[in-house]
C-alpha cells in the first residue's frame, strides 16, 4: 500500500483485465522473500506482457539508439587468477581470444527522434557472437536502477514517459511515483547529476546492473556483476551544457560515434567483473541481488577479464540498428542467472518484446543470428525467410527420434549446481532494503560541480511539483544525506522542521541508522566515506559546451 492509497479510500480499486482486485501491486510471487520468482505470476505476466506491446513498431523503451560493431578480446584471467577457476565460458578462457560483438547505445524514455542530450539513463547492450552461440549483456550507464522488482517496471516507465492525455513529460508525475518509491533514491542521485547526461557514448561507463552467476567445470557457482570502463575516460554534461548541445543537434552522440570510428579513433572499454560467493550474504547491510545497490569494491574488487574495441558502424541503420534485438536471457554455457527479481522479469520481457516488435523469427535476421551453428525444429511463423537446418533426415522436426533427427547435447557431467532454495510462496519485498545509505555515499563521493548541478536539477524539477510531493522528496533527501536535503529544501522554501512530522511510508523498512537520522532530521553529520570507492564514481570530466 502506498501513502496516498491510505489517505484516500474513496478511489477506485486497481484490478487486472479480468476484473480481479489487485491486493499487491508492489511484489511478485516468489519462493521466499528473496526469490526465485514463480512462472504462474498471473498479474505480473499480464501486466508486463501488455506493457511490452504498447508501441509498434518503435521500441517502448530504448527507441533512440545507435549500433556499432567490433570485437572483445579476452585476457584469460580474472585479475591475476586463471578465469577457468570461476567460469567455463569459452570466450573468456584464452588470452588474446577474440569474439565479434555488436553494441547498441541508447536513451531510455525518448522516442526514436528524441534528443540524445536529454537527461535519461543510457542503454549499454552488448551482443557477443561466441562459438557457443550468442551472449547478450544488457545494462545501462549508471550502475543501478529505479526499482528492484520487475512488477513495477511498467509503472516506473509510465511515470517517466509523457502524460497519456497531454503527451507532456511532467516532473510532478515522475516525482509523485519516486516519492512513494524510496528504493529509487540511489538511481535518482545518479540520474539528476551530470552522469545522467553523458557527453557522448564513447565517454560513458556501462554496467550489467543485475547480478548474474558464473559456473566452472566442477559446477561451482559464483555471483558476479559486470562493469564496462571506457579507456577514453568519463565525460558528462550539466543541464546548461546539454541545452547548448541540443540547440544545435538532436543526435550529437550518434554523430560523434560515426565520426570517431571513421577517423580511426576506435573507442575501447575494459570489462571488469566483481565476484562473491553464491549465497545470501547475511553479513552485508543489503541484498546482493538488489539492483538498486552496488557492491562495495573494498570487499569485492572489480578485476579485468577483457577489453572491447568498436571499429565499424552499420552498413544500413534500419537492418542493423532498428532490428537488432537483445535479451537478458541470452546466455552461454558457464554463465547463468541469479534470482534477482528484476533479472527474472527482464528475461521474460526482453525476448517477448522482440517477438512482438520484430516478429517471431527475429533471430533469423543476420544482425541477430548466432555465428555458431544453429539447428532447431522451429519453423513457420510470420516473416520466416529460411528453414533452420535440422538433422540428417529433413522429414523429422521433432525430438527424440530414431529416424535421423536432432539429438540433445552432452550434459555438463554433474547434477544440480548452486545453493539449495527453500521458502514459502509469498509476495513480499526483500528483507534488507537499506534505501538511503548508498545514495548518500554516492552524493558524498561526487565532485563539487556534480553536487551543485544535482541540487540545481532537483530544485528546478521539484518546483514544478505539488507541495506534498516536494515535502516527501525533501524528507527522503534528508535521509539520503543531510547536505542534499537541506540545499534542495532551501531552494523550495522547505525546512527540515517542515517535514519532521512526516511518518515513514506505509510498509517502508527503515534501518536502525535511518531511524537515528530521522530523529535528528536536518542535523545529521556528513556520511563518512573515507577510503570508500564505488565503481560508478570514477573521475568525471565536465564537457563544457557554450553558445
DAJOFEN-V409793 format. One record per pair of residues at least 12 apart in sequence whose C-alpha atoms are under 7 Angstrom apart, sorted by the first residue. I is the first residue (numbers start at 0). J is the second residue. D is the distance in whole Angstrom. If there is no record, write none. Layout:
# DAJOFEN-V409793
i: (I | I)
j: (J | J)
d: (D | D)
This chain:
# DAJOFEN-V409793
i: (0 | 1 | 1 | 1 | 2 | 2 | 2 | 15 | 25 | 25 | 26 | 26 | 26 | 26 | 26 | 27 | 27 | 27 | 27 | 28 | 28 | 28 | 28 | 29 | 29 | 29 | 30 | 30 | 30 | 30 | 31 | 31 | 31 | 31 | 32 | 32 | 32 | 32 | 32 | 33 | 34 | 34 | 35 | 36 | 43 | 47 | 47 | 50 | 51 | 51 | 52 | 52 | 55 | 56 | 60 | 60 | 61 | 61 | 61 | 61 | 61 | 62 | 62 | 62 | 62 | 63 | 63 | 63 | 63 | 63 | 63 | 63 | 64 | 64 | 64 | 64 | 65 | 65 | 65 | 65 | 65 | 66 | 66 | 66 | 66 | 66 | 66 | 66 | 67 | 67 | 67 | 67 | 67 | 67 | 67 | 68 | 68 | 68 | 68 | 68 | 68 | 68 | 69 | 69 | 69 | 69 | 69 | 69 | 69 | 70 | 70 | 70 | 70 | 70 | 70 | 70 | 71 | 71 | 71 | 71 | 71 | 71 | 71 | 71 | 72 | 72 | 72 | 72 | 72 | 72 | 72 | 73 | 73 | 73 | 73 | 73 | 73 | 73 | 73 | 73 | 73 | 74 | 74 | 74 | 74 | 74 | 75 | 75 | 75 | 75 | 75 | 76 | 77 | 77 | 77 | 78 | 78 | 78 | 83 | 84 | 85 | 85 | 85 | 86 | 86 | 86 | 86 | 87 | 87 | 87 | 87 | 88 | 88 | 88 | 88 | 90 | 98 | 98 | 98 | 99 | 99 | 100 | 100 | 100 | 100 | 101 | 101 | 101 | 102 | 102 | 102 | 103 | 103 | 103 | 104 | 104 | 104 | 104 | 104 | 105 | 105 | 105 | 106 | 106 | 106 | 106 | 107 | 107 | 107 | 107 | 108 | 108 | 113 | 114 | 114 | 114 | 115 | 115 | 115 | 115 | 116 | 116 | 116 | 116 | 116 | 117 | 118 | 118 | 119 | 119 | 119 | 120 | 120 | 120 | 120 | 120 | 121 | 121 | 122 | 122 | 122 | 123 | 123 | 123 | 123 | 123 | 124 | 124 | 124 | 125 | 128 | 128 | 129 | 130 | 131 | 131 | 132 | 132 | 132 | 132 | 133 | 133 | 133 | 133 | 134 | 134 | 134 | 135 | 135 | 135 | 135 | 135 | 136 | 136 | 137 | 137 | 138 | 138 | 138 | 138 | 139 | 139 | 139 | 140 | 140 | 140 | 140 | 141 | 141 | 141 | 142 | 142 | 142 | 143 | 143 | 143 | 143 | 143 | 143 | 144 | 144 | 144 | 145 | 145 | 145 | 145 | 146 | 146 | 146 | 147 | 147 | 147 | 147 | 147 | 148 | 148 | 149 | 149 | 149 | 149 | 158 | 158 | 158 | 159 | 170 | 170 | 170 | 170 | 171 | 171 | 171 | 174 | 175 | 178 | 178 | 178 | 181 | 182 | 182 | 184 | 184 | 184 | 185 | 185 | 185 | 188 | 188 | 191 | 191 | 191 | 192 | 192 | 192 | 192 | 193 | 193 | 193 | 193 | 193 | 194 | 196 | 196 | 197 | 197 | 197 | 198 | 198 | 198 | 198 | 199 | 200 | 201 | 201 | 202 | 202 | 202 | 202 | 202 | 203 | 203 | 203 | 204 | 204 | 204 | 204 | 205 | 205 | 205 | 206 | 206 | 206 | 207 | 207 | 207 | 208 | 208 | 209 | 209 | 209 | 209 | 210 | 210 | 210 | 210 | 210 | 210 | 211 | 211 | 211 | 211 | 211 | 212 | 212 | 212 | 212 | 213 | 213 | 213 | 214 | 214 | 215 | 218 | 218 | 219 | 219 | 220 | 220 | 220 | 221 | 221 | 221 | 221 | 222 | 222 | 222 | 222 | 223 | 223 | 223 | 223 | 224 | 224 | 224 | 225 | 225 | 225 | 225 | 226 | 226 | 226 | 227 | 227 | 227 | 227 | 228 | 228 | 228 | 229 | 229 | 229 | 230 | 230 | 233 | 233 | 233 | 234 | 234 | 234 | 234 | 235 | 235 | 235 | 235 | 236 | 236 | 236 | 237 | 240 | 240 | 240 | 243 | 243 | 243 | 244 | 257 | 260 | 260 | 265 | 265 | 265 | 266 | 266 | 267 | 267 | 267 | 268 | 268 | 268 | 269 | 269 | 269 | 269 | 270 | 270 | 270 | 270 | 271 | 271 | 271 | 271 | 272 | 272 | 272 | 273 | 273 | 273 | 273 | 274 | 275 | 277 | 278 | 284 | 284 | 285 | 285 | 285 | 286 | 288 | 289 | 295 | 296 | 296 | 319 | 322 | 323 | 323 | 324 | 324 | 325 | 326 | 326 | 326 | 327 | 327 | 327 | 328 | 358 | 359 | 359 | 360 | 360 | 360 | 373 | 373 | 374 | 374 | 374 | 375 | 375 | 375 | 376 | 376 | 376 | 389 | 389 | 390 | 390 | 390 | 391 | 391 | 392 | 432 | 433 | 433 | 435 | 435 | 436 | 438 | 439 | 439 | 440 | 440 | 444 | 454 | 454 | 454 | 457 | 458 | 458 | 458 | 462 | 470 | 473 | 473 | 474 | 477 | 477 | 478 | 478 | 478 | 480 | 481 | 481 | 481 | 485 | 495 | 495 | 499)
j: (505 | 179 | 504 | 505 | 179 | 504 | 505 | 42 | 150 | 151 | 148 | 150 | 426 | 427 | 428 | 40 | 43 | 150 | 426 | 40 | 424 | 425 | 426 | 424 | 425 | 426 | 422 | 423 | 424 | 425 | 422 | 423 | 424 | 425 | 425 | 427 | 428 | 429 | 430 | 429 | 338 | 340 | 338 | 340 | 150 | 153 | 348 | 153 | 348 | 352 | 352 | 355 | 356 | 356 | 107 | 108 | 105 | 106 | 107 | 108 | 122 | 107 | 109 | 110 | 111 | 105 | 106 | 109 | 110 | 111 | 112 | 113 | 103 | 104 | 105 | 106 | 103 | 104 | 105 | 253 | 320 | 101 | 102 | 103 | 104 | 312 | 313 | 320 | 101 | 102 | 103 | 309 | 311 | 312 | 313 | 100 | 101 | 102 | 309 | 310 | 311 | 312 | 99 | 100 | 101 | 308 | 309 | 310 | 311 | 97 | 98 | 99 | 100 | 307 | 308 | 309 | 97 | 98 | 99 | 100 | 305 | 306 | 307 | 308 | 95 | 96 | 97 | 98 | 305 | 306 | 307 | 90 | 91 | 93 | 94 | 95 | 96 | 97 | 304 | 305 | 306 | 93 | 94 | 95 | 304 | 305 | 91 | 92 | 93 | 94 | 304 | 304 | 302 | 303 | 304 | 302 | 303 | 304 | 215 | 215 | 213 | 214 | 215 | 213 | 214 | 215 | 333 | 214 | 215 | 216 | 333 | 331 | 332 | 333 | 334 | 129 | 127 | 128 | 129 | 127 | 128 | 125 | 126 | 127 | 128 | 125 | 126 | 127 | 124 | 125 | 126 | 123 | 124 | 125 | 121 | 122 | 123 | 124 | 200 | 121 | 122 | 123 | 119 | 120 | 121 | 122 | 119 | 120 | 121 | 122 | 159 | 160 | 249 | 245 | 249 | 250 | 249 | 250 | 251 | 252 | 196 | 241 | 244 | 245 | 249 | 196 | 195 | 196 | 190 | 195 | 196 | 139 | 140 | 141 | 190 | 195 | 139 | 140 | 138 | 139 | 140 | 137 | 138 | 139 | 140 | 205 | 136 | 137 | 138 | 137 | 369 | 370 | 371 | 371 | 331 | 371 | 331 | 369 | 370 | 371 | 329 | 330 | 331 | 369 | 329 | 330 | 331 | 325 | 326 | 327 | 329 | 330 | 207 | 327 | 207 | 327 | 205 | 206 | 207 | 208 | 205 | 206 | 207 | 203 | 204 | 205 | 206 | 189 | 206 | 535 | 206 | 208 | 535 | 186 | 208 | 290 | 291 | 292 | 293 | 186 | 290 | 291 | 182 | 183 | 186 | 291 | 182 | 183 | 291 | 289 | 290 | 291 | 340 | 341 | 340 | 341 | 340 | 341 | 344 | 345 | 172 | 173 | 176 | 173 | 460 | 461 | 463 | 464 | 463 | 464 | 465 | 468 | 468 | 468 | 471 | 472 | 434 | 291 | 434 | 434 | 435 | 438 | 291 | 437 | 438 | 438 | 442 | 453 | 456 | 457 | 449 | 450 | 452 | 453 | 235 | 236 | 237 | 449 | 452 | 235 | 235 | 236 | 234 | 235 | 236 | 234 | 235 | 236 | 542 | 252 | 252 | 256 | 266 | 229 | 231 | 232 | 233 | 234 | 229 | 233 | 234 | 227 | 228 | 229 | 233 | 226 | 227 | 228 | 225 | 226 | 227 | 224 | 225 | 226 | 224 | 290 | 224 | 290 | 339 | 342 | 222 | 223 | 224 | 288 | 337 | 339 | 223 | 224 | 335 | 336 | 337 | 334 | 335 | 336 | 337 | 333 | 334 | 335 | 333 | 334 | 333 | 413 | 416 | 416 | 417 | 277 | 416 | 417 | 274 | 275 | 276 | 277 | 274 | 275 | 276 | 277 | 272 | 273 | 274 | 275 | 272 | 273 | 274 | 270 | 271 | 272 | 273 | 270 | 271 | 272 | 268 | 269 | 270 | 271 | 268 | 269 | 270 | 267 | 268 | 269 | 267 | 268 | 538 | 539 | 540 | 539 | 540 | 541 | 542 | 539 | 540 | 541 | 542 | 541 | 542 | 543 | 452 | 543 | 544 | 545 | 544 | 545 | 546 | 544 | 312 | 310 | 311 | 308 | 309 | 310 | 308 | 309 | 307 | 308 | 309 | 306 | 307 | 308 | 303 | 305 | 306 | 307 | 303 | 304 | 305 | 306 | 301 | 302 | 303 | 304 | 301 | 302 | 303 | 299 | 300 | 301 | 302 | 299 | 299 | 417 | 418 | 431 | 433 | 431 | 432 | 433 | 431 | 339 | 339 | 533 | 532 | 533 | 366 | 357 | 366 | 367 | 353 | 367 | 349 | 346 | 349 | 350 | 345 | 346 | 349 | 346 | 381 | 380 | 381 | 380 | 382 | 383 | 387 | 388 | 387 | 388 | 389 | 387 | 388 | 389 | 389 | 396 | 397 | 404 | 405 | 403 | 404 | 405 | 403 | 404 | 404 | 508 | 509 | 510 | 478 | 479 | 479 | 479 | 479 | 480 | 526 | 528 | 536 | 483 | 486 | 487 | 487 | 487 | 490 | 491 | 491 | 498 | 487 | 488 | 498 | 520 | 521 | 513 | 516 | 517 | 525 | 521 | 523 | 525 | 521 | 520 | 521 | 520)
d: (6 | 6 | 7 | 6 | 7 | 6 | 6 | 7 | 7 | 6 | 6 | 6 | 5 | 6 | 6 | 7 | 7 | 6 | 6 | 6 | 6 | 5 | 5 | 5 | 5 | 6 | 5 | 5 | 5 | 6 | 4 | 5 | 6 | 6 | 7 | 5 | 6 | 5 | 7 | 5 | 6 | 7 | 5 | 7 | 6 | 7 | 7 | 6 | 7 | 5 | 7 | 7 | 6 | 6 | 5 | 6 | 5 | 5 | 4 | 7 | 7 | 7 | 7 | 5 | 5 | 6 | 6 | 7 | 6 | 4 | 6 | 7 | 7 | 5 | 4 | 6 | 5 | 6 | 6 | 6 | 6 | 7 | 5 | 4 | 6 | 7 | 7 | 5 | 6 | 5 | 7 | 6 | 6 | 5 | 6 | 6 | 4 | 6 | 5 | 6 | 5 | 6 | 6 | 5 | 6 | 6 | 4 | 5 | 6 | 6 | 5 | 4 | 5 | 6 | 6 | 7 | 5 | 5 | 6 | 7 | 7 | 6 | 4 | 7 | 6 | 5 | 4 | 7 | 5 | 5 | 6 | 7 | 5 | 7 | 5 | 5 | 5 | 7 | 6 | 4 | 7 | 7 | 4 | 6 | 5 | 5 | 6 | 5 | 5 | 4 | 7 | 6 | 6 | 6 | 5 | 5 | 5 | 7 | 6 | 6 | 6 | 6 | 5 | 5 | 5 | 4 | 5 | 6 | 5 | 6 | 5 | 7 | 6 | 4 | 7 | 6 | 7 | 6 | 6 | 6 | 5 | 7 | 5 | 5 | 6 | 6 | 5 | 7 | 6 | 4 | 6 | 6 | 5 | 7 | 7 | 5 | 5 | 7 | 7 | 5 | 5 | 7 | 6 | 6 | 5 | 6 | 6 | 6 | 6 | 7 | 7 | 6 | 7 | 7 | 4 | 6 | 6 | 5 | 7 | 6 | 6 | 5 | 7 | 6 | 7 | 7 | 5 | 5 | 7 | 6 | 7 | 7 | 7 | 7 | 7 | 6 | 5 | 5 | 6 | 4 | 7 | 6 | 5 | 5 | 7 | 6 | 6 | 4 | 6 | 6 | 6 | 6 | 7 | 5 | 6 | 6 | 7 | 5 | 7 | 5 | 7 | 7 | 7 | 6 | 5 | 5 | 6 | 6 | 6 | 6 | 5 | 7 | 6 | 7 | 6 | 6 | 7 | 5 | 4 | 6 | 5 | 5 | 7 | 6 | 5 | 4 | 6 | 7 | 7 | 7 | 5 | 5 | 6 | 6 | 5 | 6 | 5 | 6 | 7 | 6 | 6 | 5 | 7 | 4 | 5 | 6 | 6 | 6 | 6 | 6 | 6 | 6 | 7 | 6 | 5 | 5 | 6 | 5 | 5 | 7 | 6 | 5 | 6 | 5 | 6 | 7 | 6 | 6 | 6 | 4 | 7 | 7 | 6 | 6 | 6 | 6 | 6 | 7 | 5 | 7 | 7 | 6 | 7 | 6 | 4 | 6 | 7 | 5 | 6 | 7 | 6 | 7 | 6 | 4 | 5 | 5 | 5 | 6 | 7 | 6 | 6 | 6 | 6 | 4 | 6 | 5 | 5 | 6 | 6 | 5 | 6 | 7 | 6 | 6 | 6 | 6 | 5 | 5 | 6 | 5 | 7 | 6 | 5 | 6 | 7 | 6 | 5 | 7 | 6 | 5 | 6 | 6 | 5 | 6 | 7 | 6 | 7 | 6 | 7 | 6 | 7 | 6 | 5 | 6 | 6 | 6 | 5 | 6 | 6 | 5 | 5 | 6 | 5 | 6 | 6 | 6 | 5 | 6 | 5 | 6 | 6 | 7 | 5 | 7 | 7 | 6 | 7 | 6 | 7 | 6 | 5 | 5 | 6 | 5 | 6 | 5 | 6 | 5 | 4 | 7 | 6 | 5 | 7 | 7 | 6 | 5 | 7 | 6 | 5 | 6 | 6 | 6 | 5 | 6 | 5 | 5 | 7 | 6 | 4 | 7 | 6 | 5 | 7 | 5 | 6 | 5 | 5 | 6 | 6 | 7 | 6 | 5 | 6 | 6 | 5 | 7 | 6 | 6 | 5 | 7 | 6 | 6 | 6 | 7 | 7 | 6 | 7 | 6 | 6 | 5 | 6 | 6 | 6 | 5 | 7 | 6 | 5 | 7 | 7 | 6 | 4 | 6 | 6 | 6 | 5 | 6 | 5 | 5 | 4 | 6 | 5 | 5 | 6 | 6 | 6 | 4 | 7 | 6 | 7 | 7 | 7 | 7 | 7 | 5 | 6 | 6 | 6 | 5 | 7 | 6 | 6 | 6 | 6 | 7 | 6 | 6 | 6 | 6 | 7 | 6 | 5 | 5 | 6 | 5 | 7 | 5 | 7 | 6 | 7 | 7 | 7 | 6 | 7 | 7 | 6 | 5 | 5 | 6 | 7 | 6 | 6 | 5 | 6 | 7 | 6 | 6 | 4 | 5 | 5 | 6 | 6 | 7 | 7 | 6 | 6 | 5 | 6 | 6 | 5 | 5 | 7 | 6 | 7 | 7 | 7 | 6 | 7 | 6 | 6 | 7 | 7 | 6 | 7 | 6 | 6 | 7 | 6 | 7 | 6 | 7 | 7 | 6 | 6 | 7 | 7 | 6 | 5 | 7)
